[in-house]
Amino acid sequence: MMVWGPYGSGKTQTLFYLEHYLKSQTPPSAKGVPLTLYLTVEMRGNSNAAHLHMQIMEALGKETVAKWVRRLFDESKDFDLALQGIAGEDRNIFMTLKELRATGDSPFVAWRWLTGQQLKSTELTSLQLTRNLGEVGAGDLVDVLVAIGRLAQQVNEKLIFLLDEFEELLNVKAGDAAESIHQYLRRLSEPANASVGFLIGFKADVLDDAPQILRRGDIMGRIGPTNYVDIPPLPAVSDVKRFVQELLKISRMNRPSSSEWRHRA
């Protein structure tokens, strides 16, 4: 879901409200307990998909993923088979996730690979990896994130990122860098990605002011136009008054009756 509006319209507050809703009134369709992670995105002129991926992965954190791997090990009759199903056909993802259970320096090397950092040839060899992550394109980075989402689901958690200030994409000037970010978001928007959720907020007075990447047809078509939610400002006192009245009305409707209060007492 994309939440957008002018400065001061309440985009960040809306993201936090949605986070509260997911945790307090988790939809029955949710495949696991929601784990929400808030991140303020920072992008520069030459930032590409690898920079965005690293920010997302560092917000998630090595220990969270390692905890999931350990839980999978404890709960699986055949750990390798279960992890292979999560990693898909990419043996490099399988090897690095598996290594997170180890001790010493190797889990940190494995985590660096998962975040997209470049490893030395000796480090790749030590983990039996064939290449650095991202060498075959932005889709390579997406495969890692989607696999981690499947891992979360396997241990009954649902990974959802709240990415704020996505207007930072306007800072990206290099064409190749912008295209790599486009491919990254396009792949994450595919119907095949059912394991990782995203709530994205960005500043724009009108949608045409949004980063061009977020307005491209293949992105909007996959996300769906109804999932671009405009948060209009409350320009007048009367608007604020009406908003509070509606809020209080809902509160009264949900308030227990006097008999219910006596029963609770």
BELWO-V802756 format. One record per residue. N is the residue number from 1. SS is DSSP state (hx for helix, st for strand, lp for the rest). Layout:
# BELWO-V802756
n: <N N>
ss: <SS SS>
This chain:
# BELWO-V802756
n: <1 2 3 4 5 6 7 8 9 10 11 12 13 14 15 16 17 18 19 20 21 22 23 24 25 26 27 28 29 30 31 32 33 34 35 36 37 38 39 40 41 42 43 44 45 46 47 48 49 50 51 52 53 54 55 56 57 58 59 60 61 62 63 64 65 66 67 68 69 70 71 72 73 74 75 76 77 78 79 80 81 82 83 84 85 86 87 88 89 90 91 92 93 94 95 96 97 98 99 100 101 102 103 104 105 106 107 108 109 110 111 112 113 114 115 116 117 118 119 120 121 122 123 124 125 126 127 128 129 130 131 132 133 134 135 136 137 138 139 140 141 142 143 144 145 146 147 148 149 150 151 152 153 154 155 156 157 158 159 160 161 162 163 164 165 166 167 168 169 170 171 172 173 174 175 176 177 178 179 180 181 182 183 184 185 186 187 188 189 190 191 192 193 194 195 196 197 198 199 200 201 202 203 204 205 206 207 208 209 210 211 212 213 214 215 216 217 218 219 220 221 222 223 224 225 226 227 228 229 230 231 232 233 234 235 236 237 238 239 240 241 242 243 244 245 246 247 248 249 250 251 252 253 254 255 256 257 258 259 260 261 262 263 264 265>
ss: <lp st st st st lp lp lp lp lp hx hx hx hx hx hx hx hx hx hx hx hx hx hx lp lp lp lp lp lp lp lp st st st st st st st st lp lp lp lp lp lp lp lp hx hx hx hx hx hx hx hx hx hx hx hx lp hx hx hx hx hx hx hx hx hx hx hx hx hx hx lp lp lp hx hx hx hx hx hx hx hx hx lp lp lp hx hx hx hx hx hx hx hx hx lp lp lp lp lp lp hx hx hx hx hx hx hx hx hx lp lp lp lp lp lp hx hx hx hx hx hx lp lp lp lp lp lp lp lp lp lp lp hx hx hx hx hx hx hx hx hx hx hx hx hx hx hx hx hx lp lp st st st st st st st st lp hx hx hx hx hx hx lp lp lp hx hx hx hx hx hx hx hx hx hx hx hx hx hx lp lp lp lp lp lp lp st st st st st st st st lp lp lp hx hx hx lp lp hx hx hx hx lp hx hx hx hx hx hx hx lp hx hx hx st st st lp lp lp lp lp lp hx hx hx hx hx hx hx hx hx hx hx hx hx hx hx hx hx hx lp lp lp hx hx hx hx hx hx hx lp>
